[in-house]
């Protein structure tokens, strides 16, 4: 299922095996110096450790393209040792350990649909929706006289996440939060 490709044929978002490790290509630049062989500057994230590296790779190198399977699953609950997801088609449940969801876990909501990536049966990560709707559980009071441009206050959401919101947002309101940077986007 996996095949060798020339390093020049990589694309952003592609999954490859380089140096025996599984990587997701984040960005690349083809460099053709005046003298010497052409090469690629590649920024990629190790899908097992989460570490991002930058490599300079000779353009004649071949890498193995990794076939990653993606499944839509729904988040069910936190089991105490991990997070349980259910396949929407087979109803099969899968538990992912907390350390694999370091950044994503703070955005999870019951029944949220996510995409889980598998490589040869091993879970290598999840992709959250770009924006998620939450209910504001609690906010701090706006400080009287604080009317500077873009004044903000803290709001605790239904899942415990704390975000900065504009002063007009009140408890019980539904807001949209970006999962990319964890910032308030708009009212729902």
Backbone as a chain_set.jsonl record, in Angstrom:
{"seq": "XXXXXXXXXXXXXXXXXXXXXXXXXXXXXXXXXXXXXXXXXXXXXXXXXXXXXXXXXXXXXXXXXXXXXXXXXXXXXXXXXXXXXXXXXXXXXXXXXXXXXXXXXXXXXXXXXXXXXXXXXXXXXXXXXXXXXXXXXXXXXXXXXXXXXXXXXXXXXXXXXXXXXXXXXXXXXXXXXXXXXXXXXXXX", "coords": {"N": [[0.81, -1.194, 0.0], [1.978, 1.203, 0.694], [4.235, 3.393, -1.033], [7.265, 4.239, -2.824], [8.301, 7.567, -3.304], [9.638, 10.389, -5.075], [11.432, 12.902, -3.324], [10.912, 15.412, -4.324], [8.266, 15.315, -5.047], [6.624, 15.68, -2.894], [3.887, 16.984, -0.896], [2.169, 19.555, 0.97], [0.7, 18.416, 3.98], [0.92, 15.774, 3.337], [1.724, 12.419, 4.316], [4.669, 10.856, 5.26], [7.317, 8.354, 5.393], [10.295, 8.852, 6.822], [13.633, 8.368, 7.421], [12.953, 6.171, 8.921], [10.873, 7.024, 10.51], [7.532, 8.285, 11.109], [6.153, 10.997, 9.457], [4.419, 14.149, 9.078], [4.087, 16.32, 6.447], [4.609, 19.72, 6.747], [5.522, 22.104, 5.57], [7.475, 23.044, 2.682], [10.405, 23.789, 0.708], [11.813, 24.159, -2.407], [15.13, 24.208, -3.323], [17.499, 25.491, -5.523], [20.661, 25.794, -5.834], [23.304, 27.914, -7.224], [25.651, 26.486, -7.648], [26.287, 22.99, -7.324], [24.09, 20.29, -6.172], [20.487, 20.274, -6.361], [18.196, 20.788, -3.611], [15.821, 20.027, -0.964], [14.165, 21.94, 1.472], [12.594, 20.952, 4.24], [9.875, 21.144, 6.433], [8.585, 19.281, 8.986], [6.307, 17.288, 10.965], [6.704, 14.946, 13.518], [4.63, 12.251, 13.766], [4.319, 10.522, 15.867], [5.678, 11.49, 18.125], [5.124, 14.182, 18.12], [6.967, 16.171, 17.788], [8.407, 18.857, 15.927], [10.425, 19.104, 13.108], [13.078, 20.451, 11.03], [14.415, 19.653, 7.979], [17.097, 19.299, 5.647], [17.07, 17.976, 2.564], [18.498, 16.054, 0.038], [17.618, 16.407, -3.384], [17.475, 14.088, -4.887], [16.725, 12.029, -3.304], [14.596, 9.353, -2.307], [11.484, 8.838, -0.697], [9.263, 7.045, 1.48], [5.857, 6.91, 0.923], [3.33, 7.17, 3.245], [0.385, 5.406, 3.915], [-2.323, 6.747, 5.348], [-5.171, 6.143, 7.202], [-8.295, 7.67, 7.645], [-10.877, 8.191, 9.978], [-14.203, 9.135, 10.764], [-15.238, 9.947, 13.963], [-17.079, 10.016, 17.061], [-16.735, 11.914, 20.039], [-17.066, 10.502, 23.218], [-16.642, 10.249, 26.174], [-14.494, 11.031, 29.038], [-12.454, 8.645, 30.353], [-10.901, 8.646, 32.562], [-8.423, 7.48, 32.339], [-8.034, 7.944, 29.738], [-9.449, 9.11, 26.6], [-12.573, 8.398, 25.229], [-13.804, 7.366, 22.124], [-16.278, 6.927, 19.538], [-16.891, 4.981, 16.678], [-18.842, 6.169, 14.108], [-20.157, 4.57, 12.264], [-19.761, 1.797, 12.784], [-20.131, 1.618, 15.473], [-18.13, 0.912, 17.153], [-15.946, 1.265, 19.909], [-13.164, 3.312, 20.797], [-10.315, 3.935, 22.732], [-8.259, 6.666, 23.488], [-5.143, 7.528, 24.744], [-4.417, 10.043, 27.217], [-1.994, 11.483, 26.899], [-1.596, 11.487, 24.145], [-3.313, 13.353, 23.236], [-2.606, 15.956, 23.908], [-2.891, 18.776, 23.161], [-5.427, 18.829, 21.989], [-7.353, 17.875, 23.812], [-8.463, 19.847, 25.503], [-10.417, 21.069, 24.013], [-12.437, 19.274, 23.572], [-15.824, 18.16, 23.442], [-18.778, 16.54, 24.57], [-20.136, 14.204, 22.269], [-18.95, 15.485, 20.11], [-17.887, 15.546, 16.759], [-15.019, 14.17, 15.393], [-12.012, 13.686, 13.42], [-10.161, 10.804, 13.214], [-6.882, 9.704, 12.791], [-5.333, 6.839, 11.485], [-2.535, 4.668, 11.297], [-1.521, 1.794, 9.964], [-3.205, 0.469, 11.819], [-2.518, 1.754, 14.172], [-3.251, 4.503, 16.259], [-2.614, 7.746, 15.321], [-3.264, 10.367, 15.676], [-5.687, 13.083, 16.115], [-8.097, 15.112, 14.395], [-9.624, 18.079, 14.986], [-12.824, 19.828, 14.641], [-12.693, 22.923, 12.809], [-13.838, 25.212, 13.984], [-15.653, 25.536, 17.021], [-18.737, 25.36, 18.806], [-19.608, 26.645, 21.932], [-21.108, 26.817, 25.236], [-21.174, 29.58, 27.377], [-20.193, 29.213, 30.595], [-19.452, 30.69, 32.802], [-18.55, 34.055, 33.528], [-16.276, 36.761, 34.119], [-16.954, 39.896, 35.716], [-17.377, 42.871, 33.79], [-14.98, 45.429, 33.935], [-15.654, 48.537, 35.31], [-15.383, 51.437, 33.396], [-13.46, 50.416, 31.807], [-13.046, 50.768, 28.81], [-11.403, 50.593, 26.688], [-10.148, 50.096, 23.349], [-11.167, 47.023, 21.986], [-11.524, 45.691, 24.46], [-11.373, 43.01, 26.792], [-12.579, 40.115, 28.646], [-12.299, 37.31, 30.952], [-13.773, 34.141, 30.216], [-15.301, 31.197, 31.291], [-15.873, 28.16, 29.77], [-18.383, 25.614, 28.988], [-16.961, 23.214, 28.973], [-14.838, 23.677, 30.602], [-12.73, 25.097, 29.539], [-10.938, 28.154, 29.393], [-11.371, 31.262, 27.94], [-10.603, 34.43, 26.368], [-13.003, 36.922, 26.01], [-15.157, 39.382, 24.37], [-16.421, 42.247, 26.228], [-19.238, 42.332, 26.187], [-20.244, 39.744, 26.203], [-22.169, 37.321, 27.913], [-23.018, 35.086, 30.704], [-24.291, 31.875, 29.808], [-24.577, 32.424, 27.133], [-24.029, 31.398, 23.703], [-21.014, 30.763, 22.102], [-18.523, 30.918, 19.473], [-15.49, 29.212, 19.128], [-12.157, 29.133, 17.969], [-10.39, 26.216, 17.194], [-7.832, 26.115, 16.457], [-6.238, 28.183, 17.564], [-7.423, 28.616, 19.999], [-8.975, 30.848, 20.526], [-11.612, 33.275, 21.005], [-14.109, 33.547, 18.539], [-16.66, 34.382, 17.508], [-20.115, 35.279, 18.289], [-22.517, 32.657, 18.576]], "CA": [[0.0, 0.0, 0.0], [2.896, 2.333, 0.711], [5.1, 3.385, -2.198], [8.351, 5.216, -2.811], [8.132, 8.751, -4.152], [10.772, 11.296, -5.042], [11.207, 13.981, -2.345], [10.378, 16.57, -5.067], [6.825, 15.134, -5.269], [5.85, 15.813, -1.653], [2.91, 18.084, -0.815], [1.768, 19.869, 2.342], [-0.339, 17.522, 4.477], [1.234, 14.393, 2.982], [2.377, 11.648, 5.374], [5.769, 10.072, 4.702], [8.24, 7.695, 6.321], [11.633, 9.372, 6.557], [14.57, 7.95, 8.458], [12.276, 5.177, 9.751], [9.852, 7.65, 11.359], [6.329, 8.749, 10.428], [6.091, 12.459, 9.491], [3.425, 14.903, 8.318], [4.742, 17.464, 5.817], [3.952, 20.986, 7.061], [5.898, 23.042, 4.51], [8.722, 22.677, 2.02], [10.939, 24.762, -0.229], [12.768, 23.571, -3.336], [16.257, 25.13, -3.46], [18.432, 25.148, -6.604], [21.779, 26.729, -5.738], [24.072, 28.122, -8.455], [26.569, 25.346, -7.762], [25.889, 21.835, -6.52], [22.803, 19.644, -6.429], [19.289, 20.876, -5.781], [17.754, 20.125, -2.383], [14.531, 20.457, -0.41], [14.113, 22.279, 2.9], [11.291, 20.401, 4.602], [9.449, 21.244, 7.827], [7.634, 18.189, 9.173], [6.0, 16.94, 12.359], [6.72, 13.523, 13.829], [3.266, 11.934, 14.2], [4.323, 9.731, 17.102], [6.165, 12.28, 19.266], [4.603, 15.54, 18.033], [8.074, 17.116, 17.588], [8.551, 19.41, 14.585], [11.829, 19.237, 12.706], [13.359, 20.969, 9.695], [15.475, 18.852, 7.371], [17.558, 19.613, 4.301], [17.124, 16.662, 1.934], [18.947, 16.061, -1.35], [16.441, 16.22, -4.238], [17.455, 12.763, -5.515], [16.292, 11.056, -2.29], [13.227, 8.833, -2.377], [10.891, 8.584, 0.62], [8.101, 6.177, 1.419], [4.592, 7.576, 1.202], [2.581, 6.363, 4.208], [-1.071, 5.463, 3.735], [-2.99, 7.0, 6.625], [-6.623, 6.004, 7.108], [-8.984, 8.618, 8.526], [-12.252, 7.796, 10.295], [-14.987, 10.087, 11.566], [-15.684, 9.342, 15.208], [-17.686, 10.952, 18.005], [-16.174, 11.859, 21.384], [-18.075, 10.09, 24.183], [-16.369, 10.652, 27.556], [-13.16, 10.85, 29.592], [-12.531, 7.45, 31.198], [-9.975, 8.781, 33.684], [-7.102, 7.127, 31.812], [-7.981, 8.371, 28.344], [-10.66, 9.671, 26.011], [-13.254, 7.345, 24.482], [-14.453, 7.809, 20.888], [-17.068, 5.865, 18.928], [-17.019, 4.999, 15.22], [-20.246, 6.469, 13.811], [-20.757, 3.554, 11.408], [-19.729, 0.45, 13.372], [-20.384, 1.801, 16.913], [-16.97, 0.391, 17.873], [-15.357, 2.31, 20.747], [-11.705, 3.364, 20.836], [-9.821, 4.838, 23.778], [-6.972, 7.297, 23.171], [-4.534, 7.987, 25.992], [-4.385, 11.486, 27.434], [-0.764, 12.082, 26.384], [-1.682, 11.637, 22.684], [-4.248, 14.452, 22.951], [-2.132, 17.054, 24.745], [-3.498, 20.058, 22.8], [-6.816, 18.682, 21.554], [-8.296, 17.491, 24.881], [-9.141, 21.001, 26.107], [-11.522, 21.505, 23.153], [-13.422, 18.202, 23.401], [-17.186, 18.28, 23.97], [-19.524, 15.307, 24.351], [-20.746, 14.009, 20.946], [-18.244, 16.232, 19.07], [-17.364, 14.677, 15.713], [-13.614, 14.438, 15.068], [-11.437, 12.74, 12.473], [-9.034, 10.115, 13.841], [-5.962, 9.156, 11.788], [-4.741, 5.546, 11.818], [-1.492, 4.16, 10.413], [-1.359, 0.359, 10.228], [-3.947, 0.134, 13.025], [-2.089, 2.589, 15.301], [-3.818, 5.856, 16.246], [-1.514, 8.713, 15.295], [-3.723, 11.718, 15.991], [-7.067, 13.45, 15.79], [-8.309, 16.436, 13.824], [-10.841, 18.685, 15.523], [-13.454, 20.791, 13.739], [-11.963, 24.2, 12.826], [-14.482, 26.082, 14.974], [-16.587, 24.776, 17.848], [-19.69, 26.178, 19.552], [-19.646, 26.334, 23.363], [-21.94, 27.668, 26.083], [-20.386, 30.259, 28.406], [-20.661, 28.775, 31.91], [-19.159, 31.714, 33.804], [-17.669, 35.145, 33.074], [-15.959, 37.776, 35.127], [-17.661, 41.147, 35.44], [-16.626, 43.886, 33.054], [-14.482, 46.459, 34.845], [-16.242, 49.841, 34.981], [-14.412, 52.38, 32.861], [-12.536, 49.719, 30.918], [-13.657, 50.836, 27.484], [-10.364, 50.703, 25.666], [-10.456, 49.309, 22.148], [-11.038, 45.571, 22.069], [-11.436, 45.251, 25.858], [-11.834, 41.625, 26.929], [-12.631, 39.52, 29.985], [-12.217, 35.846, 30.927], [-15.018, 33.371, 30.236], [-15.11, 29.754, 31.428], [-16.856, 27.501, 28.921], [-19.018, 24.422, 29.541], [-16.001, 22.108, 29.103], [-13.765, 24.097, 31.495], [-11.777, 25.931, 28.815], [-11.047, 29.586, 29.679], [-10.981, 32.084, 26.787], [-10.867, 35.87, 26.454], [-14.166, 37.284, 25.191], [-15.516, 40.799, 24.488], [-17.145, 42.585, 27.458], [-20.695, 42.156, 26.06], [-20.621, 38.322, 26.309], [-22.672, 37.012, 29.258], [-23.198, 33.671, 31.013], [-25.397, 31.234, 29.102], [-24.507, 32.685, 25.69], [-23.288, 30.438, 22.881], [-19.968, 31.44, 21.327], [-17.707, 30.088, 18.588], [-14.066, 29.293, 19.466], [-11.279, 28.498, 17.0], [-9.583, 25.171, 17.826], [-6.439, 26.291, 16.018], [-5.502, 29.025, 18.509], [-8.151, 28.681, 21.259], [-9.473, 32.209, 20.729], [-12.999, 33.617, 20.687], [-14.285, 33.915, 17.135], [-17.885, 35.176, 17.38], [-21.305, 34.717, 18.927], [-23.09, 31.578, 17.762]], "C": [[0.859, 1.266, 0.0], [3.795, 2.242, -0.508], [6.182, 4.435, -2.068], [8.03, 6.359, -3.761], [9.399, 9.589, -4.047], [10.45, 12.43, -4.078], [10.636, 15.23, -3.018], [8.864, 16.5, -5.237], [5.994, 15.267, -3.998], [4.919, 17.014, -1.732], [2.612, 18.347, 0.658], [0.631, 18.942, 2.753], [-0.095, 16.061, 4.155], [1.942, 13.709, 4.163], [3.436, 10.762, 4.733], [6.525, 9.34, 5.81], [9.628, 8.159, 5.911], [12.517, 8.966, 7.72], [13.894, 6.971, 9.436], [11.17, 5.729, 10.637], [8.712, 8.197, 10.501], [6.202, 10.259, 10.588], [4.942, 12.995, 8.644], [4.136, 16.127, 7.765], [3.943, 18.726, 6.134], [4.264, 22.051, 6.019], [7.204, 22.577, 3.893], [9.124, 23.771, 1.039], [11.975, 24.071, -1.093], [13.878, 24.598, -3.569], [17.196, 24.628, -4.542], [19.57, 26.159, -6.545], [22.515, 26.857, -7.081], [25.035, 26.974, -8.704], [26.034, 24.208, -6.91], [24.491, 21.346, -6.861], [21.655, 20.401, -5.768], [18.911, 20.111, -4.508], [16.425, 20.701, -1.932], [14.731, 20.811, 1.062], [12.697, 21.908, 3.317], [11.044, 20.58, 6.095], [8.372, 20.182, 8.009], [7.492, 17.84, 10.648], [5.969, 15.427, 12.504], [5.348, 13.176, 14.411], [3.212, 11.09, 15.46], [4.728, 10.568, 18.308], [5.593, 13.695, 19.279], [5.68, 16.576, 17.778], [8.122, 17.571, 16.13], [10.03, 19.571, 14.283], [11.91, 19.884, 11.33], [14.555, 20.197, 9.168], [15.838, 19.425, 6.013], [17.817, 18.272, 3.639], [17.517, 16.825, 0.471], [17.76, 15.72, -2.252], [16.398, 14.864, -4.942], [16.952, 11.675, -4.56], [14.843, 10.626, -2.528], [12.755, 8.551, -0.954], [9.662, 7.702, 0.418], [6.86, 6.973, 1.783], [3.782, 6.657, 2.113], [1.084, 6.528, 3.967], [-1.728, 5.588, 5.11], [-4.494, 6.95, 6.394], [-7.263, 6.977, 8.089], [-10.427, 8.175, 8.706], [-12.92, 8.903, 11.081], [-15.484, 9.352, 12.797], [-16.248, 10.431, 16.117], [-17.045, 10.78, 19.38], [-17.291, 11.522, 22.361], [-17.794, 10.627, 25.586], [-14.903, 10.45, 27.905], [-13.265, 9.693, 30.576], [-11.663, 7.564, 32.456], [-8.556, 8.441, 33.261], [-6.936, 7.578, 30.367], [-9.331, 8.901, 27.892], [-11.267, 8.634, 25.077], [-14.024, 7.957, 23.313], [-15.206, 6.63, 20.294], [-17.127, 6.066, 17.42], [-18.502, 5.165, 14.907], [-20.93, 5.413, 12.962], [-20.836, 2.192, 12.087], [-20.076, 0.459, 14.862], [-19.27, 1.215, 17.776], [-16.342, 1.549, 18.652], [-13.844, 2.167, 20.805], [-11.295, 4.339, 21.915], [-8.448, 5.354, 23.376], [-6.407, 7.857, 24.464], [-4.392, 9.506, 26.007], [-3.147, 12.145, 26.818], [-0.754, 12.239, 24.863], [-2.562, 12.817, 22.29], [-3.889, 15.699, 23.75], [-2.824, 18.381, 24.441], [-4.997, 19.952, 22.524], [-7.804, 18.488, 22.69], [-9.06, 18.671, 25.47], [-10.339, 21.486, 25.283], [-12.65, 20.483, 23.049], [-14.737, 18.494, 24.12], [-17.889, 16.96, 23.689], [-20.211, 15.329, 22.99], [-20.083, 14.81, 19.827], [-17.692, 15.235, 18.051], [-15.946, 15.116, 15.352], [-13.168, 13.431, 14.013], [-10.206, 12.124, 13.128], [-8.209, 9.456, 12.743], [-5.318, 7.882, 12.314], [-3.646, 5.225, 10.809], [-1.215, 2.723, 10.839], [-1.992, -0.026, 11.572], [-3.593, 0.969, 14.246], [-2.695, 3.99, 15.168], [-2.668, 6.851, 16.308], [-1.971, 10.148, 15.528], [-5.182, 11.939, 15.656], [-7.095, 14.864, 15.226], [-9.658, 16.936, 14.324], [-11.528, 19.522, 14.445], [-12.709, 22.122, 13.866], [-12.513, 25.162, 13.882], [-15.537, 25.273, 15.711], [-17.465, 25.748, 18.633], [-19.739, 25.701, 21.002], [-20.636, 27.263, 24.059], [-21.021, 28.277, 27.143], [-20.976, 29.884, 29.764], [-20.505, 29.884, 32.938], [-18.281, 32.79, 33.183], [-17.374, 36.063, 34.245], [-16.728, 39.032, 34.746], [-16.767, 42.093, 34.663], [-16.207, 44.967, 34.049], [-15.008, 47.811, 34.386], [-15.142, 50.795, 34.516], [-13.415, 51.725, 31.916], [-13.159, 49.673, 29.523], [-12.603, 51.054, 26.406], [-10.768, 49.852, 24.473], [-10.214, 47.833, 22.407], [-10.859, 45.062, 23.503], [-12.024, 43.855, 25.988], [-11.828, 41.195, 28.386], [-12.549, 38.006, 29.84], [-13.611, 35.232, 30.962], [-14.655, 31.896, 30.355], [-16.239, 29.084, 30.656], [-17.35, 26.213, 29.577], [-18.063, 23.25, 29.734], [-14.799, 22.482, 29.979], [-12.706, 24.974, 30.843], [-12.013, 27.407, 29.152], [-10.536, 30.356, 28.472], [-11.273, 33.546, 27.083], [-12.008, 36.181, 25.503], [-14.419, 38.781, 25.324], [-16.393, 41.029, 25.729], [-18.651, 42.315, 27.381], [-21.156, 40.702, 26.182], [-21.029, 38.025, 27.757], [-22.807, 35.501, 29.451], [-24.408, 33.12, 30.265], [-25.381, 31.464, 27.603], [-23.72, 31.605, 24.984], [-22.277, 31.226, 22.051], [-19.216, 30.423, 20.471], [-16.241, 30.323, 18.947], [-13.274, 28.547, 18.401], [-10.426, 27.448, 17.716], [-8.109, 25.293, 17.44], [-5.64, 27.09, 17.055], [-6.224, 29.189, 19.857], [-8.723, 30.054, 21.556], [-10.942, 32.334, 20.335], [-13.089, 34.043, 19.231], [-15.507, 34.826, 16.959], [-18.982, 34.587, 18.265], [-21.845, 33.629, 18.017], [-24.423, 32.012, 17.167]], "O": [[0.505, 2.27, -0.618], [4.092, 1.144, -0.977], [6.05, 5.395, -1.309], [7.552, 6.146, -4.876], [10.135, 9.511, -3.063], [9.305, 12.878, -4.02], [9.954, 16.024, -2.37], [8.234, 17.513, -5.54], [4.793, 15.0, -4.013], [5.129, 17.935, -2.522], [2.782, 17.463, 1.497], [-0.294, 18.705, 1.976], [-0.819, 15.192, 4.642], [2.671, 14.357, 4.914], [3.157, 10.015, 3.795], [6.395, 9.657, 6.992], [10.082, 7.895, 4.797], [12.174, 9.2, 8.879], [14.219, 6.944, 10.623], [10.586, 4.99, 11.431], [8.899, 8.527, 9.33], [6.147, 10.761, 11.71], [4.545, 12.395, 7.645], [4.728, 16.894, 8.524], [2.752, 18.805, 5.833], [3.382, 22.814, 5.625], [7.952, 21.811, 4.501], [8.297, 24.57, 0.599], [12.912, 23.463, -0.576], [13.601, 25.73, -3.967], [17.644, 23.483, -4.499], [19.477, 27.243, -7.121], [22.363, 26.011, -7.962], [25.213, 26.54, -9.842], [25.396, 24.444, -5.884], [23.804, 21.906, -7.716], [21.834, 21.076, -4.754], [19.26, 18.941, -4.348], [15.963, 21.721, -2.444], [15.382, 20.076, 1.805], [11.723, 22.47, 2.818], [11.882, 20.22, 6.922], [7.373, 20.17, 7.289], [8.394, 18.054, 11.458], [5.313, 14.72, 11.739], [4.946, 13.738, 15.429], [2.147, 10.959, 16.063], [4.186, 10.383, 19.398], [5.576, 14.345, 20.325], [5.364, 17.748, 17.57], [7.906, 16.778, 15.214], [10.79, 20.102, 15.092], [10.947, 19.871, 10.564], [15.586, 20.1, 9.835], [14.986, 19.971, 5.312], [18.676, 17.511, 4.086], [16.937, 17.638, -0.248], [16.973, 14.834, -1.919], [15.378, 14.522, -5.54], [16.774, 10.527, -4.968], [13.989, 11.432, -2.898], [13.524, 8.086, -0.113], [9.101, 7.63, -0.675], [6.815, 7.631, 2.822], [3.571, 5.489, 1.785], [0.582, 7.644, 3.833], [-1.694, 4.662, 5.921], [-5.024, 7.623, 5.511], [-6.821, 7.093, 9.232], [-11.115, 7.831, 7.745], [-12.307, 9.531, 11.944], [-16.075, 8.276, 12.699], [-15.936, 11.611, 15.961], [-16.833, 9.658, 19.839], [-18.342, 12.163, 22.351], [-18.604, 11.373, 26.136], [-14.162, 9.791, 27.176], [-14.057, 9.739, 31.517], [-11.688, 6.68, 33.313], [-7.596, 9.032, 33.754], [-5.825, 7.59, 29.838], [-10.235, 9.113, 28.7], [-10.573, 8.06, 24.238], [-14.781, 8.915, 23.472], [-14.834, 5.476, 20.506], [-17.378, 7.171, 16.938], [-19.329, 4.388, 15.385], [-22.159, 5.352, 12.932], [-21.852, 1.505, 11.986], [-20.292, -0.603, 15.447], [-19.44, 1.04, 18.983], [-16.217, 2.661, 18.14], [-13.309, 1.059, 20.856], [-11.846, 5.436, 22.016], [-7.578, 4.582, 22.973], [-7.094, 8.571, 25.195], [-4.266, 10.155, 24.969], [-3.24, 13.245, 26.274], [0.017, 13.041, 24.338], [-2.554, 13.236, 21.132], [-4.774, 16.417, 24.216], [-3.297, 19.05, 25.36], [-5.748, 20.889, 22.798], [-8.964, 18.88, 22.572], [-10.202, 18.505, 25.898], [-11.181, 22.227, 25.791], [-13.708, 20.787, 22.497], [-14.758, 18.999, 25.242], [-17.62, 16.325, 22.669], [-20.795, 16.339, 22.598], [-20.589, 14.823, 18.705], [-17.107, 14.216, 18.418], [-15.705, 16.283, 15.045], [-13.859, 12.448, 13.746], [-9.303, 12.846, 13.551], [-8.738, 8.751, 11.884], [-4.821, 7.842, 13.439], [-3.801, 5.474, 9.614], [-0.732, 2.474, 11.944], [-1.391, -0.754, 12.362], [-4.293, 0.905, 15.257], [-2.655, 4.589, 14.094], [-1.849, 6.812, 17.226], [-1.142, 11.056, 15.573], [-5.828, 11.113, 15.011], [-6.241, 15.695, 15.534], [-10.692, 16.302, 14.113], [-10.901, 19.888, 13.451], [-12.151, 22.416, 14.923], [-11.756, 25.837, 14.58], [-16.225, 24.439, 15.124], [-17.012, 26.807, 19.066], [-19.89, 24.509, 21.27], [-20.965, 28.338, 23.558], [-20.194, 27.582, 27.734], [-22.131, 30.203, 30.049], [-21.327, 30.011, 33.845], [-17.376, 32.488, 32.405], [-18.121, 36.128, 35.221], [-17.108, 39.209, 33.589], [-15.551, 42.115, 34.853], [-16.995, 45.369, 34.905], [-14.838, 48.193, 33.228], [-14.107, 50.936, 35.166], [-12.61, 52.415, 31.291], [-13.726, 48.659, 29.117], [-12.879, 51.625, 25.351], [-11.636, 48.986, 24.586], [-9.191, 47.444, 22.972], [-10.121, 44.103, 23.731], [-13.045, 43.545, 25.375], [-11.179, 41.802, 29.238], [-12.708, 37.475, 28.741], [-14.509, 35.729, 31.641], [-13.807, 31.398, 29.614], [-17.412, 29.395, 30.857], [-16.807, 25.775, 30.592], [-18.319, 22.379, 30.566], [-13.851, 21.706, 30.094], [-11.863, 25.539, 31.541], [-13.158, 27.859, 29.192], [-9.409, 30.14, 28.025], [-12.093, 33.861, 27.946], [-11.997, 35.767, 24.344], [-13.953, 39.398, 26.281], [-17.033, 40.097, 26.217], [-19.281, 42.091, 28.415], [-22.359, 40.455, 26.258], [-20.343, 38.415, 28.701], [-22.723, 34.732, 28.493], [-25.419, 33.805, 30.106], [-26.091, 30.778, 26.867], [-22.85, 30.967, 25.578], [-22.616, 32.209, 21.392], [-19.272, 29.219, 20.721], [-15.794, 31.465, 19.059], [-13.665, 27.46, 17.978], [-9.806, 27.75, 18.735], [-7.248, 24.645, 18.035], [-4.511, 26.73, 17.388], [-5.692, 29.832, 20.763], [-8.935, 30.395, 22.72], [-11.444, 31.616, 19.47], [-12.253, 34.804, 18.744], [-15.417, 35.893, 16.35], [-18.805, 33.547, 18.9], [-21.645, 33.682, 16.803], [-25.06, 31.24, 16.45]]}, "num_chains": 1, "name": "protein.A"}
